[in-house]
Amino acid sequence: MMKKLSTAAASALFAATTFFASATQADVIKVGGKNFTEQLLITQITTDLLEANGYDVDKLEGMGTSVVRAALENGQVDIYWEYTGTSLVTFNKIETKMNAEETYATVKDLDAKLGITWLDPSRANSTYALAVRRSDDKGLSSFSDMAAAYNAGEKLKLGVNAEFPKRPDGLPGLEETYGFDMKRSNLASMQTGLIYDALKTENLDIGLVFALDGRIEAFDFKVLEDDKGFFPSYALTPNIRTELLEADPKIGELLNSVSAIMTDDIMRGLNAMVDVDKKTIEEVSQTFLKNQGLI
């Protein structure tokens, strides 16, 4: 016969059970993100989707690439969306040319050893690009044209973000691949979002842009051809701490539901809603999730 618990013991057991349940329910998922429109959007979309499914979320946006990656590795961030090419070249130091599928498979395998799971890649390839004004393209159509212009001593002002001059998939690799040497006087470093306005207002001759940015079309920019295929595939993909995914696979299913929908055209349209139509990040996120039937 089971011994009856005393009132005090029963109360203690109830309190302990209640505390454990509350602690479990109070666990907060930390969603990280970088500091430009596309990343602010995907971070908000992830936050809204998880909250709509009953999760408590702490949104940690606006970080640099190396900072958010380190935060994922050390557990300060549980989830963020990364680009396959960034992990391949910047984090894993692999400069071998690979197609999109090879790039994804490689980073998925390498990062698994660090406790990071790459979920399903989206079809949104947010690669770097270099753009000029279509109305004043300086005679440039390709990266090779640009390299030749710099080698000829032309003083073309190139606008880049703070990371690009230091990244192996940025200026150093670009110079090596195309055989030119950028003079400091030709380089202007600024926040990513300011590059588009500076190029539009003729304060730059060439601008580093993201291929899926809605301002490229809105501002009538011409994207130069990467004729030697320098930039790898940058498939936008959710990264999650493996420990969290194993504890709650539903989170992975929710993130993969966004990946399955996201394409170049959809991401470009979302970016344009913020940067061209001046809608808020929160408004665009909610509109996207509702239109796609995700919430």
CORTA-V565231 format. One record per backbone hydrogen bond with DSSP energy under -1.0 kcal/mol. NH is the residue of the N-H (numbers start at 1). CO is the residue of the C=O. E is the energy in kcal/mol with one decimal. If there is no record, write none. Layout:
nh=NH co=CO e=E
nh=NH co=CO e=E
This chain:
nh=10 co=6 e=-2.9
nh=11 co=7 e=-2.2
nh=12 co=8 e=-2.2
nh=13 co=9 e=-2.6
nh=14 co=10 e=-2.6
nh=15 co=11 e=-2.4
nh=16 co=12 e=-2.5
nh=17 co=13 e=-2.6
nh=18 co=14 e=-2.7
nh=19 co=15 e=-2.6
nh=20 co=16 e=-2.4
nh=21 co=17 e=-2.5
nh=22 co=18 e=-2.5
nh=23 co=19 e=-2.8
nh=24 co=20 e=-2.3
nh=25 co=21 e=-2.6
nh=26 co=22 e=-1.9
nh=27 co=24 e=-1.1
nh=29 co=56 e=-2.9
nh=31 co=58 e=-1.9
nh=32 co=79 e=-3.3
nh=33 co=60 e=-1.4
nh=40 co=36 e=-2.7
nh=41 co=37 e=-2.5
nh=42 co=38 e=-2.4
nh=43 co=39 e=-2.2
nh=44 co=40 e=-1.8
nh=45 co=41 e=-2.9
nh=46 co=42 e=-2.1
nh=47 co=43 e=-2.3
nh=48 co=44 e=-3.0
nh=49 co=45 e=-2.4
nh=50 co=46 e=-2.4
nh=51 co=47 e=-2.5
nh=52 co=48 e=-2.2
nh=54 co=51 e=-1.7
nh=55 co=50 e=-2.3
nh=58 co=29 e=-2.6
nh=60 co=31 e=-3.4
nh=62 co=34 e=-1.5
nh=63 co=33 e=-2.5
nh=68 co=64 e=-2.5
nh=69 co=65 e=-2.0
nh=70 co=66 e=-2.1
nh=71 co=67 e=-2.2
nh=72 co=68 e=-1.8
nh=73 co=69 e=-2.2
nh=74 co=70 e=-2.2
nh=76 co=71 e=-1.5
nh=77 co=71 e=-1.9
nh=78 co=30 e=-2.8
nh=79 co=30 e=-1.8
nh=80 co=239 e=-1.9
nh=82 co=237 e=-2.5
nh=84 co=235 e=-1.4
nh=87 co=83 e=-1.8
nh=88 co=84 e=-2.3
nh=89 co=85 e=-2.4
nh=90 co=86 e=-1.6
nh=91 co=86 e=-1.5
nh=92 co=87 e=-2.3
nh=94 co=88 e=-2.6
nh=103 co=99 e=-2.6
nh=104 co=100 e=-2.2
nh=105 co=101 e=-2.4
nh=106 co=102 e=-2.2
nh=107 co=103 e=-2.3
nh=108 co=104 e=-2.4
nh=109 co=105 e=-1.8
nh=110 co=106 e=-2.5
nh=111 co=107 e=-2.6
nh=112 co=108 e=-1.1
nh=114 co=111 e=-1.5
nh=115 co=112 e=-1.6
nh=116 co=111 e=-1.9
nh=117 co=240 e=-3.0
nh=119 co=238 e=-2.4
nh=122 co=236 e=-1.9
nh=123 co=262 e=-2.0
nh=126 co=234 e=-2.0
nh=127 co=125 e=-1.7
nh=129 co=209 e=-2.2
nh=131 co=207 e=-2.5
nh=132 co=222 e=-2.5
nh=134 co=220 e=-1.9
nh=136 co=133 e=-1.0
nh=140 co=137 e=-2.1
nh=143 co=225 e=-2.7
nh=146 co=142 e=-1.7
nh=147 co=143 e=-2.7
nh=148 co=144 e=-2.3
nh=149 co=145 e=-2.0
nh=150 co=146 e=-2.3
nh=151 co=147 e=-2.5
nh=152 co=148 e=-1.3
nh=153 co=150 e=-1.6
nh=154 co=149 e=-2.4
nh=156 co=154 e=-1.4
nh=158 co=186 e=-3.2
nh=159 co=206 e=-2.6
nh=160 co=188 e=-2.6
nh=166 co=163 e=-1.9
nh=167 co=163 e=-1.2
nh=170 co=167 e=-1.9
nh=171 co=164 e=-2.1
nh=174 co=170 e=-2.2
nh=175 co=171 e=-2.8
nh=176 co=172 e=-1.9
nh=177 co=173 e=-2.6
nh=178 co=174 e=-2.3
nh=179 co=175 e=-1.3
nh=180 co=175 e=-1.5
nh=186 co=183 e=-1.9
nh=187 co=184 e=-1.6
nh=188 co=158 e=-2.9
nh=190 co=160 e=-2.5
nh=194 co=191 e=-1.1
nh=195 co=192 e=-1.1
nh=198 co=194 e=-2.3
nh=199 co=195 e=-2.4
nh=200 co=196 e=-2.3
nh=201 co=197 e=-2.4
nh=202 co=199 e=-1.3
nh=203 co=198 e=-2.7
nh=204 co=198 e=-1.1
nh=205 co=157 e=-2.4
nh=206 co=157 e=-2.2
nh=207 co=131 e=-2.5
nh=208 co=159 e=-2.7
nh=209 co=129 e=-3.0
nh=211 co=127 e=-2.8
nh=213 co=210 e=-2.4
nh=216 co=213 e=-1.4
nh=218 co=214 e=-1.7
nh=219 co=215 e=-2.7
nh=220 co=217 e=-1.2
nh=221 co=216 e=-3.0
nh=222 co=132 e=-3.3
nh=224 co=130 e=-3.2
nh=225 co=141 e=-2.5
nh=227 co=225 e=-1.8
nh=229 co=226 e=-2.0
nh=236 co=124 e=-2.5
nh=237 co=82 e=-2.9
nh=239 co=80 e=-3.0
nh=240 co=117 e=-2.0
nh=241 co=78 e=-2.1
nh=242 co=115 e=-2.6
nh=245 co=241 e=-2.1
nh=246 co=242 e=-2.6
nh=247 co=243 e=-1.5
nh=248 co=244 e=-2.1
nh=251 co=248 e=-1.5
nh=253 co=249 e=-1.7
nh=254 co=250 e=-2.3
nh=255 co=251 e=-2.3
nh=256 co=252 e=-2.5
nh=257 co=253 e=-1.4
nh=259 co=255 e=-2.0
nh=260 co=256 e=-2.3
nh=261 co=258 e=-1.0
nh=262 co=258 e=-2.1
nh=267 co=263 e=-2.6
nh=268 co=264 e=-2.6
nh=269 co=265 e=-2.2
nh=270 co=266 e=-2.3
nh=271 co=267 e=-2.5
nh=272 co=268 e=-2.1
nh=273 co=269 e=-1.8
nh=274 co=270 e=-1.2
nh=275 co=271 e=-2.9
nh=276 co=272 e=-2.4
nh=277 co=272 e=-2.3
nh=279 co=273 e=-2.6
nh=284 co=280 e=-2.4
nh=285 co=281 e=-2.4
nh=286 co=282 e=-2.2
nh=287 co=283 e=-2.2
nh=288 co=284 e=-2.5
nh=289 co=285 e=-2.5
nh=290 co=286 e=-2.3
nh=291 co=287 e=-2.7
nh=292 co=288 e=-2.1
nh=293 co=290 e=-1.2
nh=294 co=289 e=-2.7
nh=295 co=289 e=-1.1
